[in-house]
Amino acid sequence: MTTISLLYCPITVDDVDAAIAFYRDALGLELTNDVASDGHRWVTLGSSDPNAPALVLSDPGAGRSPEDGDALHRLVAKGSGPGPYVFFTDDLDAVFERARDAGAEVLQEPMSQPWGTRDVALRDPAGNLVRINQAR
């Protein structure tokens, strides 16, 4: 049987350095690659497990036409971009404390949901919705 799994999840941000600080410092992901080309950057963050999925942060114009980049930038800036981006942790309270202490915008503190998880909702500096789940 053939297996398939997610390798990269792209996240569009307007300030790559601010996004690095959020995903690295607030959420604890590791910076694994930083590539600049043609005035844009693609920054990869993940874990030390080379088989785990990773995030790729880039600005709206990276790899897109100027028109598409402008349209995507407007969506992300008003919080209507792709997402939410949902993460899983085994210690939601510790991740929440770390994110809050790092200055993350908190939309919802940790709470139990009727579908069986505890979760928290945050916004990254670009306005992307980030949810973090923990099984009850």
C-alpha positions in Angstrom: 0.0 0.0 0.0 1.3 3.5 -0.9 1.5 6.1 1.9 1.1 9.8 1.6 1.4 12.6 4.1 1.6 16.3 4.3 5.1 17.7 3.9 4.7 21.5 3.8 1.9 23.9 4.8 2.4 27.4 3.2 1.4 30.4 5.3 1.3 33.9 3.8 2.5 36.7 6.0 3.2 40.4 5.4 6.3 40.5 7.7 8.4 37.3 7.5 10.6 38.3 10.5 7.6 39.0 12.7 6.1 35.7 11.7 9.3 33.9 12.5 9.2 35.4 16.0 5.6 34.2 16.5 6.0 30.6 15.1 9.5 30.1 16.7 9.3 32.0 19.9 5.6 31.9 20.8 4.8 28.4 19.5 8.3 26.8 19.8 8.9 25.6 16.2 12.4 25.3 14.9 13.7 27.4 12.0 15.0 24.8 9.5 15.5 26.8 6.3 15.6 30.4 5.1 15.8 31.0 1.4 15.9 34.4 -0.3 15.2 34.8 -4.1 14.1 37.7 -6.3 13.3 40.0 -3.3 11.2 37.3 -1.5 11.9 34.8 1.3 10.6 31.3 2.0 11.2 30.4 5.6 10.6 26.8 6.9 9.8 26.0 10.5 9.1 22.6 12.0 10.5 20.1 14.4 13.7 18.1 14.5 11.7 15.1 13.0 12.5 15.3 9.2 9.3 13.3 8.5 7.0 15.8 10.3 5.1 18.4 8.3 6.7 21.9 8.3 5.4 25.4 7.7 6.7 27.6 4.9 6.3 31.3 5.6 6.4 33.7 2.7 5.1 37.2 1.7 2.0 37.5 -0.5 4.0 38.2 -3.7 6.4 35.2 -3.4 5.9 33.0 -6.4 2.7 34.8 -7.5 1.7 37.4 -10.0 1.5 41.0 -8.6 -2.3 40.9 -8.9 -2.6 37.6 -7.0 -0.1 38.8 -4.4 -2.1 42.0 -3.9 -5.4 40.1 -3.6 -3.9 37.6 -1.1 -2.3 40.4 0.9 -5.7 42.1 1.3 -7.4 38.9 2.4 -4.6 38.1 5.0 -4.6 41.7 6.3 -8.2 41.6 7.2 -8.0 38.1 8.8 -9.8 36.4 5.9 -6.9 34.5 4.5 -6.5 30.8 4.2 -6.8 28.9 7.5 -7.3 28.4 10.3 -4.0 26.7 10.8 -4.6 24.0 13.4 -1.8 22.6 15.6 -1.9 19.7 18.1 0.0 19.6 21.4 0.1 17.3 24.4 0.3 20.3 26.8 -2.1 23.1 25.8 -1.7 25.1 28.9 2.1 25.3 28.5 1.9 26.3 24.9 -0.7 28.9 25.7 1.4 30.4 28.5 4.4 30.5 26.2 2.4 32.1 23.4 0.8 34.7 25.7 4.1 35.5 27.3 5.6 36.1 23.8 2.9 38.6 23.1 0.6 36.5 20.8 -2.8 38.0 20.2 -5.2 35.7 22.2 -8.7 35.3 20.7 -9.8 32.5 23.0 -8.1 31.1 26.1 -7.9 27.3 26.6 -11.4 25.8 26.8 -13.1 22.4 26.4 -15.0 22.0 23.2 -18.1 19.8 22.7 -16.4 17.8 20.0 -13.9 16.4 22.4 -10.8 18.6 22.4 -9.5 21.5 24.5 -8.2 24.3 22.3 -7.0 27.9 22.1 -7.3 30.5 19.3 -4.6 33.0 18.5 -3.7 35.4 15.6 -0.2 35.5 14.1 1.2 39.0 13.4 -0.2 38.9 9.8 -3.7 38.2 11.1 -3.8 34.4 10.3 -6.1 32.4 12.6 -4.1 29.8 14.6 -5.8 27.2 16.7 -4.0 24.7 19.0 -5.8 21.5 20.1 -5.2 19.0 22.8 -7.2 15.8 23.2 -9.2 15.6 26.4 
